[in-house]
Amino acid sequence: MGSIICLAGLGVAGYLTYEHYTGSNSLVCSDKGIVNCLAVTTSTYSKITGIPVADLGLVFFAVMLPLQLPYTWRRSEPIIRNVRLAWATVGLVSVLYLLYTELFRIDAICLWCTAVHILTFIVFATTVYATLALTPLDEDDLVHR
């Protein structure tokens, strides 16, 4: 499921990246009121250290996709599990920051950005759940049961 969510994330983040580099001329979203994608995607917060946030979303899902493939989930190396959890956490922390900026700095929300936020949260939640479900117990855990 995680790989499907990542593909959806790549699609939405890819659309936002396209809109960023084409001047948001064809952005399909309201540009008035609280739902104002144009205000969000062209604000000073739409870049972090000069890098468009849309690009960062694209990178997040591009890196997460191979980590979510069934083949990768079957691998037992702890480094893969740790990298997957760390990257999912980076995504969630980024979403929390971006949500904060939309609500309290820009005073507008972008529905496309919200879709990316929801997909990132789903990736995070399913990654944590699946990691806990698939992580083998230590011998000490078995002794204390």
HUTA-V174162 format. One record per backbone hydrogen bond with DSSP energy under -0.5 kcal/mol. NH is the residue of the N-H (numbers start at 1). CO is the residue of the C=O. Records with the same first field share a line. If there is no record, write none. Layout:
# HUTA-V174162
NH = CO + CO
This chain:
# HUTA-V174162
3 = 68
5 = 1
6 = 2
7 = 3
8 = 4
9 = 5
10 = 6
11 = 7
12 = 8
13 = 9
14 = 10
15 = 11
16 = 12
17 = 13
18 = 14
19 = 15
20 = 16
21 = 17
22 = 18
23 = 20
24 = 19
25 = 22
27 = 24
29 = 27
32 = 35
36 = 34 + 109
37 = 30
38 = 30
40 = 36
41 = 37
42 = 38
43 = 40
46 = 43
47 = 44
48 = 51
51 = 48
52 = 50
53 = 46
55 = 52
56 = 52
57 = 53
58 = 54
59 = 55
60 = 56
61 = 57
62 = 58
63 = 59
64 = 60
65 = 61
66 = 62
67 = 63
68 = 64 + 65
69 = 65 + 66
72 = 69
73 = 69
74 = 70
75 = 71 + 72
80 = 77
81 = 77
82 = 78
83 = 79
84 = 80
85 = 81
86 = 82
87 = 83
88 = 84
89 = 85
90 = 86
91 = 87
92 = 88
93 = 89
94 = 90
95 = 91
96 = 92
97 = 93
98 = 94
99 = 95
100 = 96
101 = 97
102 = 98
103 = 99
104 = 100
105 = 100 + 101
106 = 101
107 = 102
108 = 102
109 = 34
111 = 109
114 = 110
115 = 111
116 = 112
117 = 113
118 = 114
119 = 115
120 = 116
121 = 117
122 = 118
123 = 119
124 = 120
125 = 121
126 = 122
127 = 123
128 = 124
129 = 125
130 = 126
131 = 127
132 = 128
133 = 129
134 = 130
135 = 131
142 = 138
143 = 139
144 = 140
145 = 142
